[in-house]
Amino acid sequence: MAFTKSHLQSMIKTLDPELAAEVEYTLETPSYRRVERVEARHYITWYEKKVTRNDTILEFAKLDYNILQPLYCEELKALTVWWKDLQSQAYARFARDRVVEMHFWMVGVVYEPHQSHARIMLVKWSKLLSLMDDFCDNYSTTEEYDIFVSSLERWDKQSAEKLPAYMKALFIFILNTISDIMEELKLQKNKHVEFVKGLFIDMAKHYGAERKWCDERYVPAKVKEHLQISVGNSACMHIVNITFILMGDITTRVAIEWALSYPEMIRAVCIVGRISNDIMSHEVCTPSISHFLSATSAYSVLLRCILHGTSHELKILLQLKQLKVAVTIYFFITTLIFCP
């Protein structure tokens, strides 16, 4: 990879201007990290400048893009109505308004027009997870959150009676939304409906475990210990599973249970997701004392111990922002800790 990148960079000045622009664009961010539908729009502009273009293919590509765009807008309209409905029924001002962001993410996961219903359900499910994260962090005590999760485990509207008044409407809305998703999947004769609820509750429990560490002001002694919780609350395993479930009868129970066991492939995705999220949080805001110690912050604490307070090296390490570097730091630290 390094060999290819360095040679492409050295060749840019000798390439045709249009090709050089495309190479620079690709070197900036590899295509596999980009959203396909956004890339389609970019590629249409690039392709129509080519002398060797096929005008029929170009016309079909434009039609395809223009047909899908209104579909995405209709999905966003339905999701916005759903979100506003939540805000009118339950006090949810504490929650980040991330409907458009979530939809954009899920277009990156499944963009095909025939997966429109799956995409809407996926956004709702993921948005409720985001809401639970905000609820756990900013709008409940640990005891209240534990009661809320226990009520979710019972999955009974009668359980709402045991909740504080401000939680009841939120609890009912979550139950109704997840139940609606499950009912729609049952109508499609989906064989894995029960996992929709199970994955959501499991993720809620992960947030609770994170909160307990926060309350205890507990700093993990090793990165491995931190990742026992933080890998799970990255939600990557949950989103991978729920995506395949919502897309229809395209997976098996064996495959779902395999992913639930956090095999190395899934664990690696979770680690990358966790670290990239923590890097962004570390850059955007300074975590308060009450906030859960992120993986990035945990690395900082460990590095202070490893480097015996040599602030210059620590400052350099903390300023490194690329995910590749973050993953390298992770393996560097774990090697130092577990293989002295």
C-alpha positions as CSV (number, residue, x, y, z in Angstrom):
1,M,0.0,0.0,0.0
2,A,2.8,2.4,0.9
3,F,4.7,1.5,-2.2
4,T,1.6,2.2,-4.4
5,K,0.7,5.4,-2.7
6,S,4.2,6.9,-2.9
7,H,4.5,6.1,-6.6
8,L,1.1,7.5,-7.4
9,Q,2.0,10.7,-5.6
10,S,5.2,11.0,-7.5
11,M,3.4,10.5,-10.9
12,I,0.6,13.0,-10.4
13,K,2.5,15.9,-12.1
14,T,3.1,13.7,-15.2
15,L,-0.5,12.5,-15.6
16,D,-3.3,13.9,-17.7
17,P,-5.0,16.7,-15.6
18,E,-8.3,14.8,-15.4
19,L,-6.6,11.6,-14.3
20,A,-4.4,13.4,-11.9
21,A,-7.4,15.0,-10.2
22,E,-9.0,11.5,-9.9
23,V,-5.8,10.1,-8.4
24,E,-5.5,12.9,-5.9
25,Y,-9.1,12.4,-4.9
26,T,-8.6,8.7,-4.4
27,L,-5.4,9.2,-2.4
28,E,-7.2,11.6,-0.1
29,T,-9.7,9.0,1.0
30,P,-9.8,5.4,-0.5
31,S,-13.0,4.5,-2.3
32,Y,-13.9,1.8,0.2
33,R,-14.3,4.5,2.9
34,R,-16.7,6.6,0.8
35,V,-20.5,6.4,0.5
36,E,-21.3,4.8,-2.8
37,R,-24.2,7.1,-3.7
38,V,-22.1,10.2,-3.1
39,E,-19.3,8.6,-5.1
40,A,-21.8,7.9,-8.0
41,R,-22.5,11.6,-8.2
42,H,-18.8,12.4,-8.3
43,Y,-18.0,9.7,-10.8
44,I,-20.8,10.9,-13.2
45,T,-19.2,14.4,-13.3
46,W,-15.8,12.8,-14.0
47,Y,-17.1,10.2,-16.5
48,E,-19.0,12.7,-18.7
49,K,-15.7,14.5,-19.4
50,K,-14.1,11.4,-20.9
51,V,-13.8,11.3,-24.6
52,T,-14.4,7.5,-24.5
53,R,-17.6,7.7,-22.5
54,N,-20.6,5.7,-23.4
55,D,-23.5,8.2,-23.5
56,T,-26.2,5.6,-23.0
57,I,-24.5,4.3,-19.8
58,L,-24.0,8.0,-18.7
59,E,-27.7,8.7,-19.2
60,F,-28.8,5.7,-17.3
61,A,-26.5,6.6,-14.4
62,K,-28.0,10.1,-14.2
63,L,-31.5,8.7,-14.3
64,D,-30.6,6.2,-11.6
65,Y,-29.2,8.9,-9.4
66,N,-32.2,11.3,-10.0
67,I,-34.7,8.5,-9.3
68,L,-33.1,7.5,-6.0
69,Q,-32.7,11.1,-4.7
70,P,-36.4,11.7,-4.3
71,L,-36.8,8.3,-2.6
72,Y,-34.2,9.2,0.0
73,C,-36.0,12.5,0.5
74,E,-39.3,10.6,1.1
75,E,-37.5,8.4,3.6
76,L,-36.1,11.4,5.4
77,K,-39.6,13.0,5.5
78,A,-41.1,9.9,7.1
79,L,-38.2,9.7,9.6
80,T,-38.5,13.4,10.5
81,V,-42.2,12.9,11.2
82,W,-41.4,9.9,13.4
83,W,-38.8,11.9,15.3
84,K,-41.0,14.9,15.8
85,D,-43.7,12.5,17.1
86,L,-41.2,11.3,19.7
87,Q,-40.4,14.8,20.7
88,S,-44.1,15.7,21.1
89,Q,-44.9,12.6,23.1
90,A,-41.8,12.4,25.3
91,Y,-39.4,15.0,26.7
92,A,-36.4,14.2,24.5
93,R,-34.6,17.5,24.3
94,F,-31.6,15.9,25.9
95,A,-31.1,13.7,22.7
96,R,-29.0,14.8,19.8
97,D,-31.0,15.5,16.7
98,R,-29.2,13.0,14.4
99,V,-31.9,11.8,12.0
100,V,-30.3,13.2,8.9
101,E,-26.9,12.0,10.0
102,M,-28.2,8.5,10.8
103,H,-29.9,8.3,7.4
104,F,-26.8,9.3,5.6
105,W,-24.9,6.6,7.5
106,M,-27.4,4.0,6.6
107,V,-27.4,5.0,2.9
108,G,-23.7,4.0,3.1
109,V,-24.7,0.6,4.5
110,V,-27.7,-0.2,2.2
111,Y,-28.4,2.2,-0.7
112,E,-30.5,0.1,-3.0
113,P,-34.1,1.3,-3.7
114,H,-35.7,-2.0,-2.9
115,Q,-34.2,-1.8,0.6
116,S,-36.1,1.4,1.4
117,H,-38.1,-0.1,4.3
118,A,-35.1,-1.8,5.7
119,R,-33.2,1.5,5.6
120,I,-36.0,3.3,7.4
121,M,-36.2,0.6,10.1
122,L,-32.4,0.6,10.4
123,V,-32.4,4.4,11.0
124,K,-35.1,4.2,13.6
125,W,-33.4,1.3,15.4
126,S,-30.0,3.1,15.4
127,K,-31.5,6.5,16.4
128,L,-33.1,4.8,19.4
129,L,-29.7,3.5,20.4
130,S,-28.3,7.0,20.1
131,L,-31.1,8.2,22.2
132,M,-30.4,5.6,24.9
133,D,-26.7,6.7,24.9
134,D,-27.7,10.3,25.5
135,F,-30.3,9.2,28.1
136,C,-27.7,7.2,30.0
137,D,-25.0,9.9,29.8
138,N,-27.0,13.1,30.4
139,Y,-30.5,12.6,31.6
140,S,-30.7,9.8,34.2
141,T,-29.0,8.6,37.3
142,T,-27.5,5.1,37.3
143,E,-30.3,3.8,39.5
144,E,-32.9,5.3,37.1
145,Y,-31.2,3.9,34.1
146,D,-30.9,0.4,35.6
147,I,-34.7,0.5,36.3
148,F,-35.3,1.6,32.7
149,V,-33.2,-1.3,31.3
150,S,-34.9,-3.8,33.6
151,S,-38.2,-2.6,32.3
152,L,-37.0,-3.1,28.7
153,E,-36.0,-6.6,29.6
154,R,-39.6,-7.4,30.7
155,W,-40.8,-5.7,27.5
156,D,-44.2,-5.0,28.9
157,K,-46.0,-1.6,28.9
158,Q,-47.2,-2.3,32.4
159,S,-43.6,-2.0,33.5
160,A,-43.8,1.7,32.7
161,E,-45.9,2.2,35.8
162,K,-42.7,1.6,37.9
163,L,-40.8,4.3,36.1
164,P,-40.4,7.9,37.0
165,A,-43.0,10.1,35.3
166,Y,-40.6,11.7,32.8
167,M,-39.4,8.2,31.6
168,K,-42.8,6.7,30.9
169,A,-43.5,8.3,27.5
170,L,-40.0,7.6,26.3
171,F,-40.3,3.9,27.4
172,I,-43.6,3.5,25.6
173,F,-42.3,5.1,22.5
174,I,-39.3,2.8,22.4
175,L,-41.5,-0.2,22.9
176,N,-43.9,0.8,20.2
177,T,-41.2,1.6,17.7
178,I,-39.3,-1.7,18.2
179,S,-42.5,-3.6,18.3
180,D,-43.6,-2.0,15.0
181,I,-40.4,-3.0,13.4
182,M,-40.8,-6.6,14.6
183,E,-44.4,-6.8,13.4
184,E,-43.3,-5.6,9.9
185,L,-40.6,-8.2,9.8
186,K,-43.1,-10.9,10.9
187,L,-45.3,-9.9,7.9
188,Q,-42.3,-10.4,5.7
189,K,-41.9,-13.9,7.3
190,N,-38.5,-12.9,8.7
191,K,-37.1,-15.8,10.8
192,H,-34.9,-13.7,13.1
193,V,-37.4,-11.2,14.5
194,E,-36.6,-11.9,18.2
195,F,-33.0,-10.6,17.6
196,V,-34.3,-7.1,16.9
197,K,-35.4,-6.7,20.5
198,G,-32.5,-8.7,22.0
199,L,-29.8,-6.7,20.3
200,F,-31.3,-3.4,21.4
201,I,-31.5,-4.5,25.1
202,D,-28.0,-5.9,24.9
203,M,-26.7,-2.5,23.7
204,A,-28.6,-0.7,26.5
205,K,-26.9,-2.9,29.0
206,H,-23.5,-2.0,27.6
207,Y,-24.3,1.7,28.2
208,G,-25.2,0.9,31.8
209,A,-21.9,-0.9,32.4
210,E,-20.1,2.1,31.0
211,R,-22.0,4.4,33.4
212,K,-21.1,2.3,36.4
213,W,-17.4,2.8,35.7
214,C,-18.0,6.5,35.4
215,D,-19.8,6.7,38.8
216,E,-17.0,4.8,40.5
217,R,-14.4,7.1,38.8
218,Y,-12.8,3.8,37.7
219,V,-9.8,4.0,35.4
220,P,-9.0,0.6,33.8
221,A,-5.5,-0.7,34.6
222,K,-5.1,-2.1,31.1
223,V,-6.4,-1.3,27.7
224,K,-7.7,-4.8,27.4
225,E,-9.9,-4.3,30.4
226,H,-11.2,-1.0,28.9
227,L,-12.1,-2.8,25.7
228,Q,-14.1,-5.5,27.5
229,I,-16.8,-2.8,27.8
230,S,-15.9,-0.2,25.1
231,V,-15.8,-2.8,22.3
232,G,-19.4,-3.7,23.0
233,N,-20.7,-0.2,23.3
234,S,-19.2,0.8,20.0
235,A,-22.5,-0.9,18.7
236,C,-20.7,-2.1,15.5
237,M,-21.5,-5.7,16.1
238,H,-25.1,-4.8,16.8
239,I,-25.5,-2.7,13.7
240,V,-23.9,-5.4,11.5
241,N,-26.3,-8.0,12.8
242,I,-29.4,-5.8,12.7
243,T,-28.6,-4.7,9.1
244,F,-28.6,-8.3,7.8
245,I,-31.7,-9.1,9.8
246,L,-33.7,-6.1,8.4
247,M,-32.6,-6.7,4.8
248,G,-34.7,-9.9,4.7
249,D,-34.1,-13.6,4.7
250,I,-30.5,-13.3,3.6
251,T,-28.7,-14.6,6.7
252,T,-28.9,-17.6,9.1
253,R,-29.2,-18.0,12.8
254,V,-25.8,-19.6,12.9
255,A,-24.3,-16.5,11.2
256,I,-26.1,-14.2,13.7
257,E,-24.9,-16.2,16.7
258,W,-21.4,-16.3,15.3
259,A,-21.4,-12.5,15.1
260,L,-22.8,-12.3,18.7
261,S,-19.8,-14.2,20.0
262,Y,-17.5,-11.3,18.9
263,P,-15.1,-13.3,16.6
264,E,-11.9,-11.6,15.6
265,M,-13.3,-10.1,12.4
266,I,-16.2,-8.4,14.3
267,R,-14.0,-7.5,17.2
268,A,-11.6,-5.7,14.9
269,V,-14.4,-3.7,13.4
270,C,-15.6,-2.8,16.9
271,I,-12.1,-1.7,18.0
272,V,-11.7,0.5,14.9
273,G,-15.2,2.0,15.4
274,R,-14.6,2.6,19.1
275,I,-11.2,4.3,18.6
276,S,-12.4,6.5,15.7
277,N,-15.4,7.6,17.7
278,D,-13.2,8.4,20.8
279,I,-10.7,10.3,18.7
280,M,-13.5,12.5,17.3
281,S,-15.0,13.0,20.8
282,H,-11.5,13.8,22.1
283,E,-11.0,16.5,19.4
284,V,-14.4,18.0,19.6
285,C,-14.9,18.4,23.3
286,T,-13.1,17.9,26.6
287,P,-14.8,15.2,28.6
288,S,-16.1,16.2,32.0
289,I,-15.2,14.3,35.1
290,S,-18.7,12.7,35.0
291,H,-18.2,11.3,31.5
292,F,-17.0,7.8,30.8
293,L,-13.2,7.6,30.3
294,S,-12.8,7.1,26.5
295,A,-10.3,4.8,25.0
296,T,-8.3,7.8,23.8
297,S,-8.2,9.1,27.4
298,A,-7.3,5.7,28.7
299,Y,-4.4,5.6,26.4
300,S,-3.3,8.9,27.6
301,V,-3.3,7.8,31.3
302,L,-1.4,4.6,30.4
303,L,1.1,6.6,28.3
304,R,1.8,8.9,31.2
305,C,2.7,5.8,33.3
306,I,4.8,4.3,30.5
307,L,6.6,7.5,29.7
308,H,7.0,8.6,33.3
309,G,5.5,12.0,32.7
310,T,7.6,12.9,29.6
311,S,5.1,15.5,28.4
312,H,6.8,16.2,25.0
313,E,6.3,12.6,23.7
314,L,2.8,12.5,25.2
315,K,1.8,15.7,23.5
316,I,2.9,14.4,20.2
317,L,1.0,11.2,20.6
318,L,-2.2,13.0,21.7
319,Q,-2.0,15.2,18.6
320,L,-2.0,12.3,16.2
321,K,-5.4,12.2,14.7
322,Q,-5.5,9.6,12.0
323,L,-7.3,6.4,12.7
324,K,-4.3,4.4,11.4
325,V,-2.1,6.0,13.9
326,A,-4.6,5.4,16.7
327,V,-4.8,1.7,15.9
328,T,-1.0,1.6,15.9
329,I,-0.9,3.2,19.3
330,Y,-3.4,0.7,20.5
331,F,-1.2,-2.2,19.5
332,F,1.9,-0.4,20.7
333,I,0.4,0.0,24.2
334,T,-1.0,-3.5,24.4
335,T,2.4,-4.9,23.4
336,L,4.1,-2.9,26.2
337,I,1.5,-4.0,28.7
338,F,1.1,-7.6,27.9
339,C,4.5,-8.4,26.5
340,P,7.0,-6.6,28.7
